[in-house]
Amino acid sequence: MSDLATWVDEQVARALEVGSACDPLGGPQATREWDALMREHGVAPLTPDERKKHRDEGPKRRGGAPPIEVRLVVQSIHDRAHAAWHKMDIDDEERRMSRRLSTLVEDAMRDYLARVAPPAPTTASIFANARATTPNYGGSVNAGMNQMKCTSCGAPRKTDGDALVCVYCGGTLR
């Protein structure tokens, strides 16, 4: 494996590990480590109020950094690797690296969201969980007609404009 591929794998693994270990609202040492890792990759952390909003209104999770922060760090790793890759002579190893980079961000986000997702509901509570976690947009009978779902974290969002990006993890809305 090339040095670049090794660097990408190590950096993504580190981002997922440190991000999933931190407190969602900031404070303890693990969060300071996450904030330092974000700055290392040129990403500004969310404010404490933004982190609280993401924790309270976003998809439920056991803990960890806000998914949008994780996505921004992985995207930064991707962008740095992609820029370095373009300067290389192309051979089979670089082609494999290109394929890896094409799905890096989405693959890393799926892994991260699986790490911080709450335990799956039992069949006894599945309907109560669905009622408790489904947003009601306006309370009308047709309120659910204009909803989209994030392809990464599953967060439902009302389609109230042209924004097709999830505000919680940066994934694509469909």
C-alpha positions in Angstrom: 0.0 0.0 0.0 1.3 3.4 -0.9 2.2 6.0 1.8 -0.8 8.1 0.7 -3.2 5.2 1.1 -1.7 4.3 4.5 -2.0 8.0 5.6 -5.7 8.1 4.5 -6.6 4.9 6.3 -4.8 6.0 9.5 -6.3 9.5 9.5 -9.9 8.3 8.8 -9.6 5.6 11.5 -8.2 8.3 13.9 -11.1 10.7 13.1 -13.7 8.0 13.7 -12.1 6.8 16.9 -11.6 10.2 18.4 -15.0 11.6 17.1 -17.0 8.7 18.5 -15.3 8.9 21.9 -16.0 12.6 22.5 -18.8 14.2 24.5 -21.5 15.6 22.1 -21.6 18.9 24.0 -17.9 19.4 24.6 -16.0 19.7 27.8 -13.9 16.6 28.8 -10.5 15.6 27.5 -11.9 13.5 24.7 -13.7 16.5 23.3 -10.5 18.6 23.5 -8.7 15.9 21.5 -11.5 16.0 18.9 -11.3 19.8 18.7 -7.5 19.6 18.2 -7.9 17.0 15.5 -10.4 19.2 13.7 -8.1 22.2 13.8 -5.2 19.9 12.6 -7.4 19.3 9.5 -8.4 22.9 9.1 -12.0 22.5 10.3 -13.5 24.9 12.7 -15.6 23.2 15.5 -19.2 24.1 16.0 -20.1 26.5 18.8 -21.4 24.9 22.0 -24.9 26.2 21.1 -24.7 24.6 17.6 -23.5 21.3 19.1 -26.4 21.4 21.6 -28.8 22.0 18.7 -27.4 19.1 16.7 -27.6 16.8 19.7 -31.2 17.8 20.5 -32.7 18.1 17.0 -30.6 15.8 15.0 -30.7 12.0 14.7 -30.5 10.3 18.0 -27.1 8.9 19.0 -25.4 7.6 22.1 -22.7 10.3 22.0 -19.8 11.4 19.9 -19.1 14.4 17.9 -21.8 15.9 15.7 -21.8 14.0 12.4 -21.4 17.2 10.4 -18.1 17.8 12.1 -16.9 14.2 11.4 -17.9 14.6 7.7 -16.0 17.9 7.5 -12.8 16.3 8.9 -13.1 13.2 6.6 -13.8 15.6 3.6 -10.6 17.5 4.5 -8.6 14.2 4.6 -10.2 13.3 1.2 -9.3 16.7 -0.3 -5.7 16.6 0.9 -5.3 13.1 -0.4 -7.0 13.9 -3.7 -4.7 16.9 -4.2 -1.6 14.7 -3.5 -2.9 11.9 -5.7 -3.2 14.2 -8.7 0.6 14.9 -8.5 1.5 11.2 -8.8 2.3 9.1 -11.8 -0.7 6.9 -12.5 -0.3 3.1 -12.1 -2.5 0.3 -10.7 -1.9 1.4 -7.1 -2.9 5.0 -7.8 -6.0 3.7 -9.6 -7.0 1.7 -6.5 -6.4 4.9 -4.5 -8.7 6.8 -6.8 -11.5 4.2 -6.3 -11.0 4.4 -2.6 -11.2 8.2 -2.6 -14.4 8.2 -4.6 -16.3 6.6 -1.7 -14.2 7.6 1.2 -16.5 10.2 2.8 -19.7 8.2 2.5 -18.0 5.0 3.7 -16.5 6.8 6.7 -19.8 8.4 7.6 -21.7 5.1 7.5 -19.0 3.6 9.9 -19.2 6.6 12.2 -23.0 6.7 12.4 -23.0 3.0 13.1 -20.6 3.6 16.0 -22.7 6.3 17.7 -26.2 5.0 16.9 -28.4 4.1 19.8 -29.2 0.4 20.2 -31.8 -0.9 17.8 -35.4 -0.7 19.3 -37.0 -3.9 20.3 -40.2 -4.9 18.6 -42.0 -4.1 21.8 -41.1 -0.4 21.4 -40.7 0.0 17.7 -44.1 1.9 17.2 -43.5 4.1 20.3 -40.0 4.9 19.0 -41.4 5.7 15.5 -44.0 8.1 17.0 -41.5 9.7 19.4 -38.8 10.3 16.7 -41.0 11.4 13.7 -41.1 15.1 13.4 -44.5 16.8 12.9 -44.2 19.6 10.4 -47.2 21.8 11.0 -49.6 19.2 12.3 -51.7 19.0 9.2 -52.9 15.8 7.5 -50.5 16.4 4.6 -47.6 17.5 6.7 -45.6 14.3 5.9 -46.1 14.6 2.2 -43.2 17.0 1.7 -40.5 15.1 3.6 -37.2 13.8 2.5 -34.7 11.5 4.2 -30.9 11.8 4.6 -29.1 9.0 2.8 -26.4 8.9 5.5 -28.0 9.4 8.9 -31.7 8.8 8.1 -32.8 12.1 9.5 -36.2 13.1 8.0 -36.3 16.7 6.8 -39.2 18.8 5.4 -38.5 19.9 1.8 -38.8 23.6 2.3 -36.4 24.9 -0.3 -33.6 24.0 -2.6 -31.3 22.7 0.1 -30.7 19.0 -0.6 -28.0 18.6 2.1 -28.7 17.3 5.6 -27.9 20.0 8.2 -26.8 17.3 10.8 -24.4 15.1 8.9 -24.0 16.8 5.5 -25.4 13.8 3.6 -27.7 14.0 0.6 -31.4 14.3 1.1 -33.7 12.2 -1.1 
